[in-house]
Amino acid sequence: MAHATPPDATQPAAVAPSVTLGQLSDESIAASVYILVRHGAQLRPALAVELRGSVLLRFADDYSPVRIDFRGEDIHVEDARHLEDRAHDLEIVGRLGDVNAVIAAPLAGGLPKPTSQRGRQALARLADGRVDFIGALGLARKVLMLLAIDPAASADTRRARREREQRRADTP
C-alpha cells in the first residue's frame, strides 16, 4: 500500500499577493487596515490568494469606511468615503474597538473560539449586534482568518501563559 506524500512536499509554497494602499482621506484608518491585511497575506498567502470579493469596513465611530478588494494575486485597501454607493460582497459594521475585538479573538474555523475569554467576548459582540456581517458569511469567516492576529503573539490562553513562564524559568 502506497503512502500519500505530504501535500507540502509536492506543492510549492504559496506566494503572498501584492497588497496596495489607495486613497486616504481625513479620519481614515485605511493605512492601519492595510498593515493588518498585508501581515495576514504574508502569514497566510494561500488563503489571501483564494479570497475574491469586495469588503467594506464601516465604523460607527467617525472614521471613514475602508474598502478591501480581494482580487487573487492583488489586494487593494483604501478609504471608501468616495465609494459608499458601490455594492460590496460583505460589509462589516461596528465601532472600531468592537471590530478590533473580533479580529483579535482566537479563531476556530473562522469564528471566535468560545473556549477563550477573548473569543467569548467577540462572540458576545456578534450576538448583540455590536459587530454585524452583512453579506457573504463564508467570505466573512475567511476575512477574519486572514486578519487574525498571529496566535503566537496572543497571550490569551492558559497554555501560552504557562509556556511563557516555563521559558522564563529555563532562561539563566
N, C-alpha and C positions, 0 to 999 in steps of 0.2 A: 504494500500500500504506500503510495507516494505521499510525502508530507508537503503541505502547502508552504510556499515561500512567503515569509512575512511581507505584507504589502509595501513597507518602506524600503525593502531590499531591492525591489524592481522598479519602483516609482521614483522619478526624480523629485527632489524637494520642490515644493510649490514656491513660485517667485511672488513676492508681495506686489500687489498692484500699485500703480502710481497714485498718490493722493495729492490733490492740488487744492489750494485755498483761493477762492474767488473774491468777490466784492465784500467789503466790510462797511458798516455804517456806524454812527454813534449808537451807543448802548448795545453793540454787537458782542456776542461771546463766540462767534464762529471760529476764531483762532483757537480758543480752548477746545472746542469740539473737534477741530481739525487735528489737534495733538492727540486726543483720545482715539480718533479714527485711524490716524497714522500708526499709533502704537499698537492698536488692535490688528491692523493689517500686517504689521511686522511680526507679531506674535502668532497670528492665525491666518497665514496667507491663503491657504486653501479655502477657508470659509469666506474671506474677503473677496476672492476672485469669483466665487459662485453666487454672491449676492447680486441681485438685479432689482432695481426699482428706485423710486424717489421717496425719501423720508423727510418729513417736516417736524422739527422740534419746535413746539410753540410753548412759550413760557408765560405763566400767569403773572410773573413779575414784569417789570418794564424793559426786559431785554428783547431785542429783535429776534424774530423767529430765525431758525437756521435750517437750511436745506442741505441734505446729503443725497447726492445722486450716485448710486452704485451702478457701474457700467462694466462690470467684469474686470478688465485689466486697468480700468481707471475709476477712481472715486473722486468726486468733486464736492467740496464743502464751501458753502458761502452763506452770507447774510441773505435772508429771504424777504425782507421787508418790501422790496420792489416786486416780488413774485407771489404775493399772497393769494392771488386769484387762480393760480395754476393748480391743477389736480395733482395729488400725491397718492402713492400706494399705501402709505402709512403716515399717520400723524401721532406723535407722542406729545401729550399735553399735560402740563403741571407746573408747579413752582420749581425753580431751579434746584432748590435744596431737596425737594421730593424726587425729582428726576435723578439727581446725583445719588440719592439713597438707593434707588432701584439699580442704577449702574454699578454701585459699589458693593452690592449684595453678592454673596457667593451664589452660583447658579447650579442647577441640576436640570439638564435638558432644555436650557434656555429660559428657565423660570427661577425666581429666587427660591433658595433652599429653605424649607420650613424647619430644618433641624438646626439652624444657626440663628442667633439673635438678629443679626443684620438681615437675614433672609425673611424672618417673620415680620420685621419692621417694614421691609419693602413690600411684602405681600399685603400688609395692612394698608399701605398707601394705594396699592392697586385695588383692593377690595372696597375701600371707602371713596374711591374716585379722585383722590388727590393726584394720582397719575392715571392717565387714560390712554389706551391704544385705540385709535380709530383707523380701521382698515385691516390689512392682511396680518393676522396674528402669527402666522408662520414666519413672515418677514420680521415681525417684532421680536420673536424669540431669537432669530439669527442675529439681528442687530444688537440685542442685549449680549449675546455671546461674543460678538466682535468687540463691543465697547467694554466688556467686563474687565475689571481690574485684575491684574495678574494675581492668581491665588497665592503665590509665594510672597507677594507684597502685602497681603491681607493678614492682619493679626487677629482675625475674628474667631478662630477655632481654638478649642482647648488643646488639641493636638499641636497646633502651631505654637502656642504659648509654651507647652512642655518641651517641644523641640528647641525653641529659643533658649529656654532655661538650661536645658542639657548642654547646648553648645557653649553657653557662658560658663557652666560648671567645668566643662572639659578644657576650656582655654586657660593656659597657665598664667 
